[in-house]
Amino acid sequence: MVEIIGVRFRRVGKIYYFDPNGYSPEQGEGVIVETSRGIDYGTCELPKRMVEESSIPAPLRKVVRVATEADIRQQESNKQREKEALAICTEKIKKHNLDMKLIDVELAFDLTKIMFYFTSDGRVDFRELVRDLAAVFRMRIELRQIGVRDEAKMLNGVGICGRCLCCATFLSDFQPVSIKMAKEQSLSLNPTKISGICGRLMCCLKYEEETYNEFNKNMPSPGDTVLSPDGKGEVHSVNVLRQLVKVAIRKKPGDETSVNTYSVNDLKILSRKLSGEEAVPVNEELKKLMD
């Protein structure tokens, strides 16, 4: 076991583990820590605790100190300088007529480096821009191209649900999202209805994936043949959340088809209908029930 604290450097950013080095910062308290890019200021998100050493990526860097009043003033001053740097860099981009959109600026706590985040549809030759910025700020300049999901996370906004974006509110990491998740949840596959303001599939499609996977285990699909309390029929439609199935039943040839609703627990799946193929019996025992 090893003792750690969790530190976050950006709003809703990833939490990194550090050796508390004898300090006991409270949640929300500022700390000065050693990072791969030098001394930095962060916020304690996970107070001191013991965890398995195997779950901690090496190396485990140390906390330098709990932030003092001077450190807090320095951080506030850095934030103000970041706003000024954003305006200066935007002006320089216009001057060089570069096809790039500046998103955010991050200034190292020890003033050794300043990082500019931008988006662009293609590659950008920003060598002249870097020279101009270095002449103004007299520190190491780094320009980093980011994707549209990171852009939405940094800028924040309001989703179609009327709430602030999940990625900018509480999601520290992006999870893979696929169109299959929308299909399993019986959502419209209209891109405008399942895409976020970033233009990618909405992160919230991931939230209910596990629940739908569990509910879909015993659910038939439209076109499947099932045995209901009223006889054999074909699945017309399903309601996954309510676990209800509408079945089209024709008791005798020539009779009108009736559509009845059943609980999935009252049905037995006789065969599955594959796309473009005939129904395939689930097993030999159920195949006998179809005859």
C-alpha positions as CSV (number, residue, x, y, z in Angstrom):
1,M,0.0,0.0,0.0
2,V,1.1,3.6,-0.7
3,E,-0.2,6.9,0.6
4,I,-1.4,9.4,-2.0
5,I,-3.5,12.5,-2.6
6,G,-5.4,13.3,-5.9
7,V,-4.7,16.6,-7.5
8,R,-6.5,18.3,-10.4
9,F,-4.8,21.1,-12.5
10,R,-7.7,22.2,-14.8
11,R,-11.4,22.5,-14.2
12,V,-12.9,19.1,-14.7
13,G,-9.5,17.8,-15.7
14,K,-7.9,14.4,-15.0
15,I,-7.0,13.7,-11.4
16,Y,-3.3,12.9,-10.9
17,Y,-1.8,11.1,-7.9
18,F,1.0,12.5,-5.8
19,D,3.0,11.5,-2.7
20,P,1.7,13.9,0.1
21,N,5.2,14.1,1.5
22,G,4.0,14.6,5.0
23,Y,1.4,17.2,4.1
24,S,-2.4,16.7,4.7
25,P,-4.2,19.1,2.4
26,E,-8.0,19.2,2.6
27,Q,-10.3,18.7,-0.4
28,G,-10.4,22.0,-2.4
29,E,-7.1,23.3,-0.9
30,G,-4.4,24.4,-3.3
31,V,-1.1,22.5,-3.4
32,I,2.3,23.1,-5.1
33,V,3.6,19.8,-6.7
34,E,6.4,18.5,-8.8
35,T,5.3,17.6,-12.4
36,S,7.0,16.4,-15.5
37,R,6.9,20.0,-16.7
38,G,8.2,21.6,-13.5
39,I,6.6,23.1,-10.4
40,D,2.9,23.5,-10.8
41,Y,-0.2,24.7,-8.8
42,G,-3.1,22.3,-8.4
43,T,-6.2,21.7,-6.3
44,C,-6.5,18.7,-3.9
45,E,-9.5,16.7,-5.0
46,L,-8.8,13.4,-3.1
47,P,-7.5,13.9,0.5
48,K,-4.8,11.7,1.8
49,R,-5.5,7.9,1.6
50,M,-3.9,4.5,1.1
51,V,-4.2,2.7,-2.2
52,E,-2.6,-0.4,-3.8
53,E,0.8,0.5,-5.2
54,S,0.1,-1.5,-8.4
55,S,-2.7,0.9,-9.2
56,I,-0.4,4.0,-9.2
57,P,1.5,4.9,-12.4
58,A,5.2,5.5,-11.8
59,P,6.9,7.7,-10.9
60,L,4.9,9.0,-7.9
61,R,6.0,12.6,-7.6
62,K,5.9,14.6,-4.4
63,V,3.9,17.5,-3.0
64,V,6.2,20.4,-2.5
65,R,4.0,22.3,-0.1
66,V,0.4,23.3,0.7
67,A,-0.2,26.5,-1.2
68,T,0.6,29.7,0.8
69,E,-1.1,33.1,0.4
70,A,1.8,34.1,-1.8
71,D,1.2,31.0,-4.0
72,I,-2.5,31.8,-4.3
73,R,-1.8,35.4,-5.3
74,Q,0.8,34.1,-7.9
75,Q,-1.8,31.8,-9.4
76,E,-4.4,34.5,-9.6
77,S,-1.8,36.8,-11.3
78,N,-1.0,33.9,-13.8
79,K,-4.7,33.6,-14.6
80,Q,-4.9,37.3,-15.4
81,R,-1.8,37.0,-17.6
82,E,-3.4,34.1,-19.4
83,K,-6.3,36.3,-20.4
84,E,-3.9,39.0,-21.7
85,A,-1.9,36.3,-23.6
86,L,-5.1,35.0,-25.2
87,A,-5.8,38.5,-26.6
88,I,-2.2,39.0,-27.8
89,C,-2.0,35.6,-29.5
90,T,-5.3,36.1,-31.2
91,E,-4.0,39.4,-32.7
92,K,-0.8,37.7,-33.8
93,I,-2.8,34.9,-35.5
94,K,-4.7,37.5,-37.5
95,K,-1.5,39.3,-38.4
96,H,0.0,36.1,-39.9
97,N,-3.4,35.2,-41.5
98,L,-3.2,31.6,-40.1
99,D,-6.1,29.2,-40.4
100,M,-6.4,28.3,-36.7
101,K,-8.8,29.1,-33.9
102,L,-7.2,29.8,-30.5
103,I,-9.1,28.1,-27.7
104,D,-7.3,28.5,-24.4
105,V,-4.0,29.6,-22.8
106,E,-2.2,27.9,-19.9
107,L,0.7,29.5,-18.1
108,A,3.1,27.4,-16.1
109,F,3.1,28.3,-12.4
110,D,6.8,29.1,-12.3
111,L,6.5,31.2,-15.5
112,T,8.9,29.0,-17.5
113,K,6.4,28.0,-20.2
114,I,3.2,29.2,-21.8
115,M,1.0,26.8,-23.8
116,F,-1.6,27.8,-26.4
117,Y,-4.4,25.4,-27.4
118,F,-5.9,25.7,-30.8
119,T,-8.1,23.9,-33.4
120,S,-7.6,23.8,-37.1
121,D,-8.9,21.8,-40.1
122,G,-5.4,21.0,-41.2
123,R,-1.7,21.4,-40.5
124,V,-0.6,24.9,-39.7
125,D,2.9,26.4,-40.2
126,F,3.1,28.6,-37.0
127,R,6.9,29.0,-36.9
128,E,6.7,32.8,-37.4
129,L,3.9,33.0,-34.8
130,V,6.1,31.2,-32.3
131,R,9.0,33.7,-32.9
132,D,6.6,36.6,-32.4
133,L,5.2,35.1,-29.2
134,A,8.6,34.3,-27.8
135,A,9.7,37.9,-28.3
136,V,6.7,39.1,-26.4
137,F,6.6,36.7,-23.5
138,R,10.3,35.7,-23.3
139,M,9.6,32.2,-22.1
140,R,9.2,28.8,-23.7
141,I,6.3,28.7,-26.2
142,E,4.2,25.6,-26.9
143,L,1.3,25.4,-29.4
144,R,-0.9,22.3,-29.1
145,Q,-3.6,21.4,-31.6
146,I,-6.7,19.8,-30.0
147,G,-9.8,18.1,-31.2
148,V,-13.4,19.4,-31.2
149,R,-14.4,17.4,-28.1
150,D,-11.5,19.0,-26.1
151,E,-12.6,22.4,-27.5
152,A,-16.1,21.9,-26.2
153,K,-14.7,20.8,-22.8
154,M,-12.6,23.9,-22.5
155,L,-15.2,26.4,-23.7
156,N,-18.3,24.9,-22.1
157,G,-21.8,25.5,-23.4
158,V,-25.4,24.2,-23.2
159,G,-26.5,20.9,-24.6
160,I,-29.8,20.0,-26.3
161,C,-31.0,18.9,-22.8
162,G,-30.7,22.4,-21.5
163,R,-27.9,21.7,-19.1
164,C,-24.2,22.6,-19.2
165,L,-22.1,20.2,-21.1
166,C,-21.2,17.0,-19.2
167,C,-17.6,17.1,-20.4
168,A,-17.1,20.6,-19.0
169,T,-19.0,19.8,-15.8
170,F,-18.0,16.5,-14.4
171,L,-16.4,14.2,-17.0
172,S,-12.7,14.1,-16.4
173,D,-12.0,11.6,-19.3
174,F,-13.8,11.0,-22.6
175,Q,-15.2,7.6,-23.0
176,P,-15.6,5.9,-26.4
177,V,-19.1,6.3,-27.9
178,S,-20.5,4.3,-30.8
179,I,-23.5,4.4,-33.0
180,K,-24.4,0.9,-31.7
181,M,-25.2,2.5,-28.3
182,A,-27.9,4.7,-30.0
183,K,-29.3,1.7,-31.8
184,E,-29.6,-0.4,-28.6
185,Q,-31.4,2.5,-27.0
186,S,-33.9,2.7,-29.9
187,L,-32.9,6.3,-30.6
188,S,-33.3,8.1,-33.9
189,L,-30.2,7.8,-35.9
190,N,-30.6,11.3,-37.2
191,P,-27.1,12.8,-36.7
192,T,-28.5,16.1,-35.5
193,K,-30.4,14.4,-32.7
194,I,-27.6,12.2,-31.3
195,S,-24.7,14.6,-31.7
196,G,-23.4,17.1,-29.2
197,I,-22.5,20.7,-29.9
198,C,-18.9,19.4,-30.7
199,G,-20.4,17.5,-33.7
200,R,-19.5,14.1,-32.2
201,L,-21.8,11.5,-30.7
202,M,-23.2,12.7,-27.4
203,C,-21.2,11.4,-24.3
204,C,-24.5,10.7,-22.5
205,L,-25.1,7.7,-24.9
206,K,-22.6,5.9,-22.7
207,Y,-24.5,6.4,-19.4
208,E,-27.3,3.9,-20.0
209,E,-25.3,1.4,-22.1
210,E,-24.9,-1.1,-19.3
211,T,-28.6,-0.9,-18.3
212,Y,-29.7,-1.4,-21.9
213,N,-27.3,-4.3,-22.4
214,E,-28.7,-6.0,-19.3
215,F,-32.3,-5.3,-20.4
216,N,-31.7,-6.5,-24.0
217,K,-30.3,-9.9,-22.9
218,N,-33.8,-11.5,-22.7
219,M,-35.6,-9.2,-25.2
220,P,-36.6,-10.5,-28.7
221,S,-36.2,-8.3,-31.7
222,P,-38.9,-7.2,-34.2
223,G,-39.4,-10.1,-36.6
224,D,-38.5,-12.8,-34.2
225,T,-40.9,-15.7,-33.7
226,V,-42.1,-16.2,-30.1
227,L,-44.5,-18.4,-28.2
228,S,-46.9,-16.3,-26.2
229,P,-49.8,-17.4,-23.8
230,D,-52.1,-16.9,-26.8
231,G,-50.0,-18.9,-29.2
232,K,-47.2,-18.5,-31.7
233,G,-46.6,-15.0,-33.2
234,E,-44.2,-12.6,-34.6
235,V,-42.7,-9.7,-32.6
236,H,-44.1,-6.4,-33.8
237,S,-42.2,-4.0,-31.5
238,V,-40.5,-3.9,-28.1
239,N,-40.3,-1.5,-25.1
240,V,-36.9,-2.2,-23.6
241,L,-37.2,-0.1,-20.4
242,R,-40.7,-1.5,-19.6
243,Q,-39.7,-5.0,-20.7
244,L,-42.9,-5.2,-22.8
245,V,-43.3,-6.9,-26.2
246,K,-46.0,-6.4,-28.8
247,V,-46.7,-9.6,-30.7
248,A,-48.7,-10.1,-33.9
249,I,-50.7,-13.3,-33.5
250,R,-52.8,-15.2,-36.1
251,K,-54.4,-18.2,-34.5
252,K,-55.7,-19.8,-37.7
253,P,-55.0,-19.2,-41.4
254,G,-57.4,-16.6,-42.7
255,D,-58.0,-15.1,-39.3
256,E,-57.2,-11.4,-38.7
257,T,-53.9,-10.7,-37.1
258,S,-54.2,-9.3,-33.5
259,V,-51.4,-7.4,-31.8
260,N,-51.2,-8.1,-28.1
261,T,-48.8,-6.8,-25.5
262,Y,-46.9,-9.2,-23.2
263,S,-44.3,-9.0,-20.5
264,V,-41.0,-10.5,-21.8
265,N,-41.2,-13.0,-19.0
266,D,-44.3,-14.5,-20.5
267,L,-42.7,-15.2,-23.9
268,K,-40.4,-17.9,-25.2
269,I,-38.2,-17.0,-28.2
270,L,-38.6,-19.7,-30.9
271,S,-36.4,-18.3,-33.6
272,R,-34.4,-15.2,-34.4
273,K,-34.8,-13.3,-37.6
274,L,-31.5,-12.3,-39.1
275,S,-31.3,-9.4,-41.5
276,G,-32.1,-10.6,-45.0
277,E,-32.3,-14.2,-43.9
278,E,-34.9,-16.7,-42.8
279,A,-35.7,-17.2,-39.1
280,V,-33.2,-19.3,-37.3
281,P,-34.5,-21.6,-34.5
282,V,-32.9,-20.9,-31.1
283,N,-32.5,-24.6,-30.2
284,E,-34.0,-28.0,-31.1
285,E,-36.4,-28.1,-28.1
286,L,-38.0,-24.8,-29.2
287,K,-38.0,-25.9,-32.8
288,K,-40.4,-28.6,-31.9
289,L,-42.8,-26.0,-30.4
290,M,-42.9,-24.2,-33.8
291,D,-44.1,-27.3,-35.6
